């Protein structure tokens, strides 16, 4: 092991100065070399080498050649690392942590899936009756031209979310009328009401999922608002997958839903750390957004701050506290991948954050709160947690 370490230390010492020298090639030296090689090079290759950064090409080829000739030493080196005591100890601790956090899930009673389905359908009924998607019938030419600044692929001619939400059909046919969208919303609410009693119906579950996906597409296409619709759609997709499955896969489907919730929030926290960094804590600025929300409350009924918070001054330290808790709670959603009982903490924390931010600055993620409560219900069932203690006589 020591001999290999010495060899790996000597190789950079020898190759480092050589690569540095190659990297210092100037244009005149490159031109001189290419002049001598001109009789042996095709014209197209000569033109490419004149324009290309030859020193980087040589370095890249040299690195590949070095890896090739030392591949046996590299294999032995990593093999020794794999079998070292340090790695063995690390693997043992990782396994122990996994055993502590992971909770195996037994088959759940069918009533659990029924509660999940009925709750999801009731939320869709409330959503269809409380929101007016018909206003998107007036978007006209702006419909396909709205760019989404913070969404990947928004500059493509045909956007991925346009295909997934079935909105691509409006490249060929006109947008539906105001009354047509209203009728669709009412129809979906009626289907959900029927689904409360026919919760295993394949046709009803599929129709509700496609209809909700289509309506949410209007928001995506126009960048209308933060709708927080992804978890709702995945809950409906979970119902569809389970209803169309030939086997009794309710437990597996519900675990998959919980994993999606974990991925949704964990990736959000990770993305904040990557894009903004730890300074996100001090740039949330809820104390400043509160004034904007208070002004909006006078003439906007769908996005409002509670009147209590319109009169209370929010200290900047409170905003920093919410910024810190947002990062900690969202990153803690990794626990949902283990079906762990400890994931109850981030679920309750996210519900608290969503409620607080809605009341203070009118940012509405209350729809997610419904499905966070469902996820909390599933964690309780996965771990057989008794909420009420039995009295011992």
Protein Blocks (a to p, Z undefined) as FASTA:
>chain_A
ZZmmmmmmmmmmmmmmmmmmmmmpcfklmmmmmmmmmmmpcfklmmmmmmmcfklmmmmm
mmmmmmmmmmmmmmmmmmmmmmpmklmmmmmmmmmmmmmmpccdddddfklmmmmmmmmm
mmmmmmmmmpcfklmmmnmmmmmmcccfkbghklpmbdfklmmnopmmmmmbccddfklm
mmmmmmmmmmmmmmmmmmmbmklmmmmmmmmmmmmmmmmmnombcnhlmlmmmmmmmmmm
mmmpmbdcklmmmmmmmmmmmmmmmmmmmmmmmmnommlmmmnommmmmmmmmmmmmmpm
kbccdfklmmpccdfklmmmmmmmmmmmmmmmmmmmnopaklmmmmmmmmmmmmmmmmmn
opacklmmmmmmmmmmmmmmmnopafbdcddZZ
